[in-house]
Amino acid sequence: MSVSGTTAEPRAISAALAPWRKPRAVHEPGKVLLDLAPAVALGGDCLADVALLRSEPAVFGLVASDPTARWTWRARRGRGPPSPCGCR
C-alpha cells in the first residue's frame, strides 16, 4: 500500500473534486494530485513527468496517465473540464 493511500488527504481532495470525476473514472482525483508532488520533488517540471512514477508501480502503485493528470489539474484550478478539441 502506498503512503498516500493511508492518509486522509486523498479522500478530502477527492471529495472536493467529486463534481469533476467522470462516472467511470479509475483514478481518484486526490491521488492524482498527490502523485504530482513526488514527480516534482524528483525533478519534474511538467505534468507529463508523472511518467517517472508510472515506471515504478511497486513503489507508487497505479499512477494516472498524462491526460488524466492534466485533466485533474485543470479541474483543481477551477477551469472546468477541458473542451473535446483540447482548446484552452
N, CA, C and O atoms as a DFTB+ gen file, in Angstrom:
352 C
 N C O
     1  1       0.840      -1.178       0.000
     2  2       0.000       0.000       0.000
     3  2       0.884       1.240       0.000
     4  3       1.904       1.285       0.687
     5  1       0.490       2.232      -0.767
     6  2       1.270       3.459      -0.833
     7  2       1.009       4.336       0.387
     8  3      -0.031       4.230       1.035
     9  1       1.965       5.197       0.683
    10  2       1.815       6.104       1.815
    11  2       0.636       7.032       1.584
    12  3      -0.148       7.277       2.501
    13  1       0.499       7.552       0.369
    14  2      -0.598       8.488       0.100
    15  2      -1.955       7.817       0.256
    16  3      -2.947       8.493       0.532
    17  1      -2.016       6.515       0.084
    18  2      -3.279       5.807       0.231
    19  2      -3.689       5.580       1.666
    20  3      -4.808       5.138       1.924
    21  1      -2.808       5.872       2.606
    22  2      -3.128       5.624       4.007
    23  2      -3.514       6.886       4.762
    24  3      -3.826       6.809       5.950
    25  1      -3.504       8.027       4.125
    26  2      -3.822       9.280       4.802
    27  2      -5.191       9.784       4.386
    28  3      -5.782       9.288       3.427
    29  1      -5.685      10.761       5.105
    30  2      -6.998      11.328       4.807
    31  2      -6.953      12.332       3.655
    32  3      -7.996      12.635       3.076
    33  1      -5.787      12.851       3.311
    34  2      -5.705      13.888       2.297
    35  2      -6.286      13.478       0.949
    36  3      -7.039      14.253       0.360
    37  1      -5.966      12.285       0.433
    38  2      -6.552      11.943      -0.868
    39  2      -8.074      11.923      -0.827
    40  3      -8.721      12.340      -1.788
    41  1      -8.646      11.452       0.257
    42  2     -10.103      11.409       0.353
    43  2     -10.689      12.815       0.405
    44  3     -11.707      13.083      -0.233
    45  1     -10.062      13.707       1.151
    46  2     -10.559      15.083       1.251
    47  2     -10.461      15.799      -0.087
    48  3     -11.391      16.492      -0.500
    49  1      -9.336      15.629      -0.754
    50  2      -9.168      16.270      -2.071
    51  2     -10.144      15.652      -3.069
    52  3     -10.765      16.366      -3.857
    53  1     -10.279      14.333      -3.036
    54  2     -11.203      13.660      -3.950
    55  2     -12.637      14.099      -3.697
    56  3     -13.407      14.268      -4.642
    57  1     -13.004      14.287      -2.431
    58  2     -14.360      14.752      -2.122
    59  2     -14.584      16.147      -2.695
    60  3     -15.655      16.439      -3.227
    61  1     -13.579      17.003      -2.587
    62  2     -13.701      18.360      -3.128
    63  2     -13.781      18.348      -4.652
    64  3     -14.423      19.211      -5.250
    65  1     -13.134      17.375      -5.275
    66  2     -13.115      17.285      -6.737
    67  2     -14.174      16.336      -7.284
    68  3     -14.196      16.072      -8.486
    69  1     -15.041      15.822      -6.437
    70  2     -16.060      14.860      -6.868
    71  2     -16.894      15.340      -8.053
    72  3     -17.204      14.539      -8.935
    73  1     -17.269      16.621      -8.104
    74  2     -18.055      17.052      -9.270
    75  2     -17.312      16.900     -10.601
    76  3     -17.940      16.832     -11.657
    77  1     -15.998      16.848     -10.552
    78  2     -15.202      16.758     -11.779
    79  2     -14.881      15.323     -12.166
    80  3     -14.344      15.081     -13.247
    81  1     -15.201      14.372     -11.303
    82  2     -14.857      12.977     -11.592
    83  2     -15.849      12.384     -12.580
    84  3     -17.062      12.473     -12.394
    85  1     -15.325      11.789     -13.613
    86  2     -16.174      11.136     -14.604
    87  2     -16.775       9.885     -13.973
    88  3     -16.141       9.273     -13.113
    89  1     -17.985       9.487     -14.378
    90  2     -18.663       8.354     -13.750
    91  2     -17.865       7.044     -13.763
    92  3     -17.930       6.274     -12.806
    93  1     -17.130       6.794     -14.818
    94  2     -16.388       5.530     -14.901
    95  2     -14.894       5.718     -14.685
    96  3     -14.092       4.910     -15.154
    97  1     -14.519       6.769     -13.984
    98  2     -13.099       7.062     -13.758
    99  2     -12.439       5.970     -12.921
   100  3     -13.063       5.395     -12.029
   101  1     -11.190       5.695     -13.215
   102  2     -10.408       4.698     -12.494
   103  2      -9.624       5.351     -11.360
   104  3      -9.460       4.756     -10.295
   105  1      -9.149       6.552     -11.581
   106  2      -8.260       7.218     -10.637
   107  2      -9.007       8.207      -9.751
   108  3      -9.843       8.975     -10.227
   109  1      -8.696       8.180      -8.460
   110  2      -9.234       9.172      -7.532
   111  2      -8.521      10.494      -7.772
   112  3      -7.293      10.517      -7.854
   113  1      -9.256      11.596      -7.889
   114  2      -8.614      12.890      -8.126
   115  2      -7.576      13.254      -7.060
   116  3      -6.545      13.842      -7.386
   117  1      -7.829      12.917      -5.805
   118  2      -6.869      13.220      -4.736
   119  2      -5.543      12.518      -4.935
   120  3      -4.486      13.112      -4.727
   121  1      -5.590      11.259      -5.337
   122  2      -4.351      10.513      -5.572
   123  2      -3.609      11.068      -6.778
   124  3      -2.380      11.148      -6.768
   125  1      -4.339      11.450      -7.810
   126  2      -3.698      12.028      -8.996
   127  2      -2.912      13.275      -8.604
   128  3      -1.757      13.435      -8.997
   129  1      -3.542      14.160      -7.827
   130  2      -2.852      15.383      -7.407
   131  2      -1.687      15.081      -6.479
   132  3      -0.634      15.712      -6.579
   133  1      -1.864      14.121      -5.574
   134  2      -0.765      13.779      -4.672
   135  2       0.393      13.109      -5.402
   136  3       1.532      13.194      -4.943
   137  1       0.135      12.455      -6.510
   138  2       1.216      11.868      -7.309
   139  2       2.071      12.947      -7.968
   140  3       3.233      12.708      -8.296
   141  1       1.501      14.124      -8.161
   142  2       2.278      15.195      -8.783
   143  2       3.389      15.703      -7.859
   144  3       4.432      16.149      -8.338
   145  1       3.175      15.640      -6.541
   146  2       4.178      16.149      -5.590
   147  2       5.510      15.408      -5.700
   148  3       6.544      16.057      -5.859
   149  1       5.527      14.060      -5.619
   150  2       6.826      13.389      -5.768
   151  2       7.406      13.539      -7.169
   152  3       8.626      13.525      -7.336
   153  1       6.551      13.681      -8.174
   154  2       7.076      13.890      -9.532
   155  2       7.881      15.180      -9.579
   156  3       8.957      15.225     -10.174
   157  1       7.361      16.224      -8.953
   158  2       8.085      17.498      -8.903
   159  2       9.325      17.367      -8.023
   160  3      10.395      17.867      -8.370
   161  1       9.175      16.693      -6.883
   162  2      10.310      16.517      -5.965
   163  2      11.450      15.734      -6.608
   164  3      12.616      15.926      -6.265
   165  1      11.106      14.857      -7.532
   166  2      12.128      14.056      -8.212
   167  2      12.705      14.767      -9.435
   168  3      13.447      14.171     -10.216
   169  1      12.360      16.040      -9.592
   170  2      12.952      16.825     -10.667
   171  2      12.038      17.134     -11.825
   172  3      12.469      17.745     -12.803
   173  1      10.787      16.730     -11.740
   174  2       9.858      17.000     -12.827
   175  2       9.521      18.474     -12.920
   176  3       9.523      19.192     -11.921
   177  1       9.232      18.913     -14.135
   178  2       8.858      20.315     -14.311
   179  2       7.584      20.481     -15.138
   180  3       7.223      21.598     -15.507
   181  1       6.908      19.377     -15.425
   182  2       5.631      19.457     -16.120
   183  2       4.764      18.260     -15.720
   184  3       5.258      17.289     -15.146
   185  1       3.476      18.340     -16.026
   186  2       2.551      17.283     -15.618
   187  2       2.908      15.929     -16.224
   188  3       2.628      14.893     -15.622
   189  1       3.508      15.923     -17.378
   190  2       3.867      14.661     -18.035
   191  2       4.951      13.900     -17.278
   192  3       5.192      12.726     -17.561
   193  1       5.603      14.548     -16.324
   194  2       6.656      13.876     -15.569
   195  2       6.129      12.853     -14.569
   196  3       6.921      12.205     -13.884
   197  1       4.809      12.694     -14.469
   198  2       4.280      11.605     -13.644
   199  2       4.637      10.259     -14.266
   200  3       4.493       9.220     -13.621
   201  1       5.101      10.271     -15.513
   202  2       5.545       9.036     -16.159
   203  2       6.682       8.388     -15.365
   204  3       6.825       7.165     -15.356
   205  1       7.476       9.207     -14.707
   206  2       8.548       8.677     -13.862
   207  2       7.965       7.797     -12.757
   208  3       8.524       6.745     -12.447
   209  1       6.861       8.212     -12.170
   210  2       6.215       7.418     -11.126
   211  2       5.584       6.157     -11.704
   212  3       5.611       5.097     -11.079
   213  1       5.014       6.281     -12.904
   214  2       4.398       5.115     -13.542
   215  2       5.421       4.022     -13.828
   216  3       5.066       2.846     -13.917
   217  1       6.682       4.402     -13.971
   218  2       7.718       3.408     -14.268
   219  2       8.087       2.576     -13.042
   220  3       8.831       1.604     -13.167
   221  1       7.582       2.935     -11.859
   222  2       7.857       2.206     -10.620
   223  2       6.550       1.837      -9.912
   224  3       6.271       2.359      -8.833
   225  1       5.752       0.953     -10.498
   226  2       4.453       0.627      -9.896
   227  2       4.559      -0.044      -8.519
   228  3       3.639       0.063      -7.708
   229  1       5.656      -0.723      -8.257
   230  2       5.807      -1.359      -6.943
   231  2       5.957      -0.320      -5.836
   232  3       5.626      -0.582      -4.680
   233  1       6.454       0.849      -6.192
   234  2       6.662       1.916      -5.206
   235  2       5.461       2.853      -5.148
   236  3       4.989       3.186      -4.060
   237  1       4.958       3.284      -6.314
   238  2       3.928       4.322      -6.368
   239  2       2.532       3.806      -6.661
   240  3       1.570       4.571      -6.608
   241  1       2.402       2.521      -6.969
   242  2       1.084       1.982      -7.285
   243  2       0.602       2.453      -8.645
   244  3       1.390       2.850      -9.503
   245  1      -0.711       2.400      -8.823
   246  2      -1.317       2.815     -10.079
   247  2      -1.254       4.334     -10.192
   248  3      -1.769       5.045      -9.329
   249  1      -0.630       4.829     -11.246
   250  2      -0.477       6.268     -11.470
   251  2      -1.216       6.626     -12.754
   252  3      -1.126       5.917     -13.757
   253  1      -1.937       7.722     -12.706
   254  2      -2.762       8.151     -13.835
   255  2      -1.921       8.479     -15.064
   256  3      -0.731       8.783     -14.971
   257  1      -2.574       8.407     -16.204
   258  2      -1.925       8.779     -17.465
   259  2      -1.696      10.287     -17.494
   260  3      -2.257      11.027     -16.685
   261  1      -0.873      10.728     -18.427
   262  2      -0.602      12.162     -18.577
   263  2      -1.889      12.952     -18.833
   264  3      -2.099      13.983     -18.193
   265  1      -2.766      12.499     -19.757
   266  2      -4.003      13.251     -19.975
   267  2      -4.895      13.310     -18.730
   268  3      -5.529      14.333     -18.469
   269  1      -4.945      12.219     -17.965
   270  2      -5.752      12.222     -16.742
   271  2      -5.176      13.186     -15.723
   272  3      -5.928      13.908     -15.069
   273  1      -3.858      13.215     -15.572
   274  2      -3.219      14.157     -14.651
   275  2      -3.506      15.593     -15.078
   276  3      -3.798      16.444     -14.238
   277  1      -3.425      15.861     -16.357
   278  2      -3.685      17.209     -16.874
   279  2      -5.143      17.604     -16.640
   280  3      -5.422      18.729     -16.226
   281  1      -6.068      16.689     -16.902
   282  2      -7.488      16.952     -16.715
   283  2      -7.779      17.250     -15.244
   284  3      -8.525      18.178     -14.931
   285  1      -7.191      16.466     -14.347
   286  2      -7.403      16.671     -12.906
   287  2      -6.806      18.004     -12.462
   288  3      -7.411      18.716     -11.661
   289  1      -5.636      18.342     -12.971
   290  2      -5.009      19.615     -12.623
   291  2      -5.891      20.782     -13.065
   292  3      -6.080      21.740     -12.315
   293  1      -6.418      20.703     -14.257
   294  2      -7.301      21.769     -14.747
   295  2      -8.551      21.871     -13.882
   296  3      -9.003      22.977     -13.589
   297  1      -9.112      20.750     -13.472
   298  2     -10.298      20.759     -12.620
   299  2      -9.979      21.402     -11.276
   300  3     -10.803      22.135     -10.730
   301  1      -8.803      21.139     -10.745
   302  2      -8.392      21.705      -9.464
   303  2      -8.297      23.221      -9.552
   304  3      -8.621      23.925      -8.595
   305  1      -7.873      23.700     -10.652
   306  2      -7.717      25.142     -10.831
   307  2      -9.036      25.832     -11.117
   308  3      -9.077      27.050     -11.291
   309  1     -10.115      25.065     -11.168
   310  2     -11.422      25.650     -11.378
   311  2     -11.703      26.079     -12.801
   312  3     -12.623      26.856     -13.054
   313  1     -10.921      25.579     -13.719
   314  2     -11.113      25.954     -15.122
   315  2     -12.159      25.093     -15.803
   316  3     -12.510      25.320     -16.960
   317  1     -12.644      24.119     -15.087
   318  2     -13.650      23.246     -15.668
   319  2     -13.039      22.169     -16.525
   320  3     -11.828      22.139     -16.742
   321  1     -13.874      21.294     -17.006
   322  2     -13.368      20.205     -17.844
   323  2     -12.827      20.755     -19.164
   324  3     -13.331      21.750     -19.686
   325  1     -11.807      20.102     -19.693
   326  2     -11.258      20.571     -20.972
   327  2     -12.252      20.355     -22.095
   328  3     -13.102      19.468     -22.027
   329  1     -12.139      21.150     -23.099
   330  2     -13.033      21.001     -24.249
   331  2     -12.623      19.764     -25.041
   332  3     -11.463      19.354     -24.988
   333  1     -13.556      19.169     -25.772
   334  2     -13.227      17.960     -26.538
   335  2     -12.112      18.170     -27.558
   336  3     -11.390      17.229     -27.885
   337  1     -11.964      19.395     -28.063
   338  2     -10.950      19.636     -29.089
   339  2      -9.580      19.943     -28.479
   340  3      -8.597      20.081     -29.207
   341  1      -9.509      20.051     -27.145
   342  2      -8.230      20.345     -26.494
   343  2      -7.918      21.825     -26.394
   344  3      -6.832      22.205     -25.956
   345  1      -8.873      22.675     -26.802
   346  2      -8.657      24.120     -26.725
   347  2      -8.657      24.563     -25.276
   348  3      -9.273      23.912     -24.433
   349  1      -7.981      25.655     -24.972
   350  2      -7.906      26.149     -23.598
   351  2      -9.098      26.991     -23.244
   352  3      -9.192      27.487     -22.121
